[in-house]
């Protein structure tokens, strides 16, 4: 059975950096973004790379990352 890889990205107002991050991850089978209600164009840029964008309030990095793990389909999150 072929292995698949997921990429989990936690963001907030990262429009200046997110495109480079997503470009480096686009070879992966799945990209999941959890955004803490960015006020810039972060979400708009992310939509160019994945439909899997979720928004939730910032409750700390650990909680955002754990939320990602629950959303992931493939190992690697």
C-alpha positions, 0 to 999 in steps of 0.5 A, spaced: 500 500 500 503 506 498 504 511 503 501 518 503 503 524 507 499 530 510 502 537 511 499 541 517 500 548 517 497 553 523 497 560 520 495 567 522 497 573 518 502 570 514 501 573 507 508 575 506 510 568 508 505 563 506 506 562 499 513 560 500 511 555 505 505 552 501 510 551 495 514 547 498 509 543 501 505 542 494 508 535 493 504 532 499 498 528 498 494 533 503 495 540 505 490 542 511 491 549 514 488 552 520 487 559 520 486 564 527 482 569 523 487 572 519 486 579 517 490 579 511 490 575 505 493 569 508 486 565 507 486 567 500 493 565 498 491 558 501 485 557 497 490 557 491 493 551 494 488 547 498 480 547 499 482 544 506 482 551 510 479 551 517 478 557 521 478 557 529 480 562 535 487 562 537 487 558 543 495 557 543 499 553 538 498 546 541 491 546 541 491 549 534 496 543 532 492 538 535 486 540 532 490 539 525 491 532 527 484 530 528 482 533 521 488 529 517 486 523 513 493 521 512 499 520 517 504 526 517 500 531 520 
